Amino acid sequence: MLNESMDRYAAPLAVGIDAGGTRVRARCVDADGRLVGAGHGGPGNALSVERAALVRHLEQALAAAVPKALRGAVAGVVGGFAGAGEDGGSVRGHSVAEDCLAEALARLGVDGAALRVYGDVEVACASGPGAPADGLVLIAGTGAAAARVAGRRTVRVVDGDGWLLGDTGSGFWLGQQALRGALRAVDGRAEWGPLVTLVLDRVVPGRADPALDWAGRHRLKQAIAGWAYAQRPVVLAELSPLVVRAAERGDARARSLLDEAAEQLAATVRALEPVPGESLIVTGGLLGPGGPLGERLRAAVEPLGLRCSAVPDGVGGAVALARQLSMGSAGPS
């Protein structure tokens, strides 16, 4: 029997999850859409996170989102996972995500709820006004990809090729370009501006000095390279806020990088062959509400005549789909 606290909410409850490369977000709402709880956990990419860790991250987020006394009232759970869309190459990721989410729910005693897994692109699309089932999505955070969604399934993807081969215009791309520019400045091939100073202060604190002689600069370059090759590649994305900060301080190279990132992302959208009037949902740390590339991207895609909407993440779409699922009307599977 449920705790008396259920009296505050309208059954059934629905849970939406947005599991991205950086973190898992979970949100629980009642039948009237009122927030019951929210939580977060570690990285949630279904292809790159080890299974036990993925279950743990999901369990952590869900435990915070769904109070223990109310778990028996959960009727629908929808998860949107990076690496889990059923668009050809992600079938394995979809299976992993489904298994891990089911295990996390079982550990928490959430039994009997209908469960459905989508890709992160698909729940991002559903996060737009009216929870659309069709449209274009552009995600730019640590990585970057654009996709066309039809009937809540991804039917075409552009980029999303990872740090080594793609993700152009992403946080990783910005960080990598900033670090390359710092090396060129140390070499004397580029100007030593505010962006270079910010990057070097982060990477090799206390060692950056434009007055260094050749030998000093050579040692500095070795230290920069040593730092970069010792990190997981994704760490370079953590340098991207420095580009934004330097641009705010008037650094011409930083502003140029932000402009180029936006144009590259716009080119990714154009590759989807958009039709004027279509919906374009943009999200991720660089493009969500208040994101540093938001206005630049809007200007770059304006000639395409798209209806552009920015959303903070995909959890809102996952919740909308979970509410439909809990009522038995989630649409095509």
C-alpha positions in Angstrom: 0.0 0.0 0.0 1.3 3.4 -0.9 2.4 6.0 1.6 -0.1 8.8 2.4 2.1 11.2 0.5 0.6 9.8 -2.7 -2.5 11.8 -1.8 -0.7 14.9 -3.1 -0.4 13.5 -6.6 -2.6 12.1 -9.3 -1.9 8.5 -10.4 -0.3 7.1 -12.5 3.2 8.5 -12.2 5.5 8.8 -15.2 9.3 8.9 -15.3 11.5 10.4 -18.1 15.2 9.9 -18.4 17.7 11.6 -20.6 21.0 9.7 -20.5 23.8 11.6 -22.2 27.5 11.3 -22.5 28.1 13.6 -19.4 25.2 12.7 -17.1 21.9 10.9 -16.6 18.9 13.1 -15.8 15.6 11.7 -14.4 12.3 13.4 -13.7 9.1 12.0 -12.3 5.7 13.6 -12.8 2.1 12.7 -11.8 -0.8 12.3 -14.2 -1.4 16.1 -14.2 2.2 16.8 -15.1 3.2 18.0 -11.6 6.8 17.4 -10.6 7.2 14.6 -8.1 11.0 14.6 -8.1 14.2 14.9 -10.1 17.7 13.4 -9.9 20.9 12.9 -11.8 23.7 10.5 -12.1 27.0 9.9 -14.0 27.5 9.4 -17.7 24.8 7.5 -19.6 26.0 6.7 -23.1 24.8 3.1 -23.8 27.8 2.3 -26.0 30.7 3.8 -24.1 29.8 3.4 -20.4 30.4 0.0 -18.8 27.2 -1.8 -17.9 27.6 -2.0 -14.2 28.4 1.8 -14.1 25.5 2.6 -16.3 23.1 0.7 -14.0 24.6 2.5 -11.1 24.2 5.9 -12.7 20.6 5.2 -13.7 19.8 3.9 -10.2 21.2 7.0 -8.6 19.2 9.4 -10.8 16.0 7.3 -10.4 16.3 7.0 -6.6 16.3 10.8 -6.3 13.5 11.3 -8.8 11.0 8.7 -7.4 10.4 8.7 -3.7 10.5 5.2 -2.3 6.9 5.3 -1.0 5.6 6.2 -4.5 7.5 3.7 -6.7 4.5 1.4 -6.9 2.5 4.1 -8.6 4.9 4.4 -11.6 3.1 3.2 -14.7 5.4 4.4 -17.5 9.2 4.9 -17.9 10.9 6.3 -21.0 14.6 6.6 -21.4 16.4 8.5 -24.1 20.0 7.3 -24.3 23.0 8.5 -26.3 24.1 5.5 -28.4 20.7 3.8 -28.2 18.7 4.9 -31.2 17.5 2.0 -33.3 18.9 3.6 -36.4 21.0 0.8 -37.8 24.3 0.9 -36.0 22.9 1.6 -32.6 20.9 -1.7 -32.1 23.4 -3.0 -29.6 23.3 0.3 -27.7 19.5 0.1 -27.6 19.6 -3.4 -26.1 22.2 -2.4 -23.5 20.2 0.6 -22.5 17.0 -1.4 -22.2 18.6 -4.1 -20.1 20.4 -1.6 -17.8 17.3 0.6 -17.3 15.2 -2.5 -16.4 17.8 -3.6 -13.9 18.0 -0.2 -12.3 14.2 -0.1 -11.9 14.1 -3.6 -10.5 16.7 -2.7 -7.9 14.5 0.2 -6.8 11.4 -1.8 -6.6 9.7 -0.2 -9.6 7.8 -3.2 -10.9 5.1 -3.4 -13.5 5.7 -0.1 -15.3 5.7 0.0 -19.1 9.2 0.7 -20.4 10.4 2.1 -23.6 13.9 3.2 -24.8 14.7 5.8 -27.5 17.8 7.5 -28.6 18.8 10.9 -27.2 17.9 12.5 -30.5 14.4 11.2 -30.3 13.6 12.4 -26.8 15.2 15.8 -27.8 12.8 16.0 -30.6 9.9 15.3 -28.3 11.1 18.1 -26.0 10.0 20.6 -28.5 6.6 22.4 -28.4 3.8 19.9 -28.5 6.1 16.9 -28.2 6.5 16.5 -32.0 7.1 13.0 -33.5 8.7 14.4 -36.6 11.4 17.1 -37.2 15.0 18.0 -37.2 17.3 17.9 -34.1 20.7 19.4 -33.6 22.7 18.5 -30.5 25.9 20.3 -29.7 27.6 19.8 -26.3 30.6 17.6 -25.7 29.9 16.1 -29.2 27.7 17.2 -32.1 25.2 15.6 -34.4 22.1 16.5 -36.4 19.3 14.1 -37.2 15.9 13.8 -38.9 13.2 12.1 -36.8 10.1 10.6 -38.3 7.5 8.8 -36.2 9.7 9.1 -33.2 12.5 7.2 -34.9 15.8 8.6 -36.2 15.8 8.1 -40.0 19.0 10.0 -40.9 22.0 11.2 -38.9 24.8 13.7 -39.9 28.0 13.8 -38.0 28.1 12.4 -34.4 31.2 10.6 -35.6 33.1 11.1 -32.3 36.1 13.1 -31.2 38.6 11.5 -33.6 36.6 11.7 -36.9 33.9 14.3 -36.4 31.7 16.2 -33.9 32.6 19.4 -35.8 31.5 22.5 -33.9 31.2 20.7 -30.6 32.7 21.5 -27.2 35.5 19.0 -28.0 36.1 20.7 -31.3 36.3 24.1 -29.7 38.7 22.9 -27.0 40.9 21.1 -29.5 41.1 24.2 -31.7 41.9 26.4 -28.7 44.7 24.1 -27.7 46.1 23.9 -31.2 46.0 27.7 -31.3 47.9 27.9 -28.1 50.7 25.6 -29.5 50.9 27.8 -32.6 51.3 30.9 -30.4 54.0 29.3 -28.4 55.7 28.4 -31.7 55.4 32.0 -32.9 53.0 31.1 -35.7 50.0 32.9 -34.1 49.3 35.9 -31.8 49.5 35.3 -28.1 46.1 36.7 -27.1 43.7 36.3 -24.2 42.5 32.9 -25.3 46.1 31.5 -25.4 46.7 32.8 -21.9 43.5 31.3 -20.6 44.2 27.9 -22.1 47.8 27.7 -20.9 46.8 28.8 -17.4 44.4 25.9 -17.3 46.7 23.3 -18.9 50.2 24.3 -17.5 49.4 26.8 -14.7 52.2 29.2 -13.8 54.4 28.3 -16.9 52.9 30.5 -19.6 55.1 33.5 -20.4 55.3 35.2 -23.9 58.8 36.4 -23.0 60.3 32.9 -22.8 63.3 32.2 -25.0 63.3 29.4 -27.6 64.4 26.7 -25.2 61.8 27.8 -22.7 59.1 27.7 -25.3 60.2 24.2 -26.4 59.9 23.0 -22.8 56.5 24.6 -22.6 55.3 22.9 -25.8 56.4 19.6 -24.4 54.5 20.2 -21.2 51.3 21.1 -23.2 51.6 18.0 -25.4 52.3 15.9 -22.3 49.1 17.2 -20.7 47.0 16.6 -23.8 48.1 13.1 -24.5 47.7 12.1 -20.8 44.0 13.0 -20.8 40.9 11.2 -22.0 40.0 13.0 -25.3 36.7 14.2 -23.9 38.6 16.4 -21.4 39.4 18.8 -24.2 35.8 19.7 -24.3 36.3 21.3 -20.8 38.4 24.0 -22.5 35.5 25.2 -24.6 34.2 27.6 -21.9 37.6 29.4 -22.1 36.8 30.2 -25.8 33.6 31.8 -24.7 35.3 33.7 -21.9 38.0 34.9 -24.3 35.5 36.0 -26.9 33.7 38.1 -24.2 37.1 39.8 -23.5 37.4 40.7 -27.2 39.8 38.0 -28.4 39.4 37.9 -32.2 40.5 34.3 -32.5 38.0 33.2 -29.9 35.2 35.0 -31.7 36.3 33.5 -35.0 36.1 30.0 -33.5 32.6 30.5 -32.2 31.5 31.9 -35.5 33.1 28.9 -37.3 31.5 26.4 -34.9 28.1 27.8 -35.6 28.6 27.7 -39.3 29.8 24.1 -39.2 26.8 23.2 -37.2 24.5 24.9 -39.7 26.2 23.0 -42.5 25.4 19.8 -40.5 21.8 20.8 -40.5 21.8 21.7 -44.2 23.0 18.2 -45.0 19.7 16.9 -43.8 18.0 18.7 -46.7 15.6 20.6 -44.6 12.3 22.0 -45.9 11.2 25.5 -45.0 8.7 25.4 -42.2 10.1 22.3 -40.6 10.8 22.2 -36.9 14.4 22.3 -35.7 15.0 21.5 -32.0 18.4 22.5 -30.8 19.9 21.4 -27.5 23.1 20.7 -25.7 25.4 22.9 -23.6 26.3 25.0 -26.6 22.9 25.5 -28.1 20.3 25.1 -25.3 18.7 28.2 -23.8 21.4 30.7 -23.0 24.0 28.6 -24.8 27.0 30.5 -26.3 26.3 29.4 -29.9 22.5 29.8 -29.8 22.2 33.2 -31.5 25.0 32.5 -33.9 23.3 29.2 -35.0 19.9 30.9 -35.4 21.4 33.5 -37.7 23.3 30.8 -39.7 20.1 28.7 -40.3 17.7 31.6 -40.8 17.9 31.3 -44.6 16.6 27.8 -44.3 13.2 29.0 -43.0 13.0 26.6 -40.1 11.0 26.9 -36.9 13.9 26.8 -34.4 13.3 26.0 -30.7 16.0 25.6 -28.0 15.5 23.1 -25.2 17.8 22.6 -22.2 17.9 18.8 -22.7 15.9 15.8 -23.7 14.3 15.0 -20.3 11.2 17.0 -21.0 10.6 14.9 -24.1 11.2 11.7 -22.2 8.7 12.8 -19.6 6.1 13.7 -22.3 6.5 10.2 -23.9 6.4 8.5 -20.5 3.1 10.2 -19.7 1.7 9.0 -23.0 3.0 5.5 -22.3 1.5 5.4 -18.8 -1.8 6.2 -20.4 -1.3 3.6 -23.1 -0.9 6.0 -26.0 2.8 6.4 -26.7 2.4 5.8 -30.4 4.6 3.6 -32.7 7.3 1.5 -31.1 
